[in-house]
Amino acid sequence: MKKEIETAVKSVRTKAEACLYTVGWSEDDEAYVAQVAEFPSLAARGDSEEAALRSLQQVVKSVLKEMAISNQSTPHPFG
């Protein structure tokens, strides 16, 4: 079981990088907002496109890691 979890956690980075991200300017937030197609409820803001994207990628990695640890199925990347 531990070996399976270790393998799943190692694949988190690859899965997070393969997700489909979009970043755009939000007049309402007055910031760049990143979203990810595989997790529609997740978003992150930043002062630049890169900052918003990096922030969201960290969140996605954390979510995928927790899903792997708790043996939940993860979404198939759209990207």
C-alpha positions as CSV (number, residue, x, y, z in Angstrom):
1,M,0.0,0.0,0.0
2,K,2.8,2.4,0.9
3,K,4.5,1.7,-2.4
4,E,1.3,2.5,-4.3
5,I,0.9,5.8,-2.5
6,E,4.6,6.8,-3.2
7,T,4.0,6.0,-6.9
8,A,0.8,8.0,-7.0
9,V,2.4,11.0,-5.3
10,K,5.3,11.0,-7.7
11,S,2.9,11.3,-10.6
12,V,1.3,14.4,-9.1
13,R,3.8,16.8,-10.7
14,T,3.3,15.3,-14.1
15,K,-0.5,15.4,-13.8
16,A,-0.5,19.0,-12.5
17,E,1.7,20.1,-15.4
18,A,-0.6,18.3,-18.0
19,C,-3.7,20.1,-16.7
20,L,-5.3,22.8,-18.9
21,Y,-4.8,26.2,-17.4
22,T,-6.1,29.6,-18.5
23,V,-5.0,33.0,-17.2
24,G,-6.6,36.3,-17.8
25,W,-7.1,39.8,-16.3
26,S,-10.1,40.2,-14.0
27,E,-11.5,43.8,-13.8
28,D,-13.6,42.7,-10.7
29,D,-10.5,41.4,-8.9
30,E,-8.1,43.9,-10.4
31,A,-5.6,41.0,-10.8
32,Y,-4.7,38.2,-13.0
33,V,-6.8,35.1,-12.4
34,A,-5.8,31.5,-13.3
35,Q,-8.2,28.7,-13.6
36,V,-7.9,25.0,-14.4
37,A,-10.3,23.0,-16.5
38,E,-9.9,19.8,-14.5
39,F,-10.9,21.5,-11.2
40,P,-13.5,24.2,-12.1
41,S,-13.9,25.3,-8.5
42,L,-10.2,26.2,-8.2
43,A,-8.7,29.6,-9.1
44,A,-5.8,31.7,-8.0
45,R,-5.0,35.4,-8.3
46,G,-1.7,37.2,-8.9
47,D,-0.1,40.4,-9.8
48,S,1.1,38.9,-13.1
49,E,0.0,36.0,-15.3
50,E,3.0,34.0,-14.2
51,A,2.3,34.6,-10.5
52,A,-1.3,33.5,-10.8
53,L,-0.4,30.4,-12.8
54,R,2.4,29.4,-10.3
55,S,0.0,29.8,-7.4
56,L,-2.7,27.7,-9.0
57,Q,-0.2,25.0,-10.0
58,Q,0.8,24.7,-6.3
59,V,-2.8,24.3,-5.3
60,V,-3.5,21.7,-8.0
61,K,-0.4,19.7,-6.9
62,S,-1.6,19.8,-3.3
63,V,-5.1,18.7,-4.3
64,L,-3.7,15.9,-6.5
65,K,-1.4,14.7,-3.7
66,E,-4.2,14.6,-1.2
67,M,-6.4,12.7,-3.6
68,A,-3.6,10.2,-4.2
69,I,-2.9,9.7,-0.5
70,S,-6.6,9.1,0.2
71,N,-6.8,6.7,-2.8
72,Q,-9.3,8.9,-4.7
73,S,-9.4,8.9,-8.5
74,T,-7.9,11.9,-10.1
75,P,-9.3,13.6,-13.2
76,H,-7.8,12.9,-16.6
77,P,-5.9,16.0,-17.7
78,F,-7.5,17.9,-20.6
79,G,-4.2,19.5,-21.6
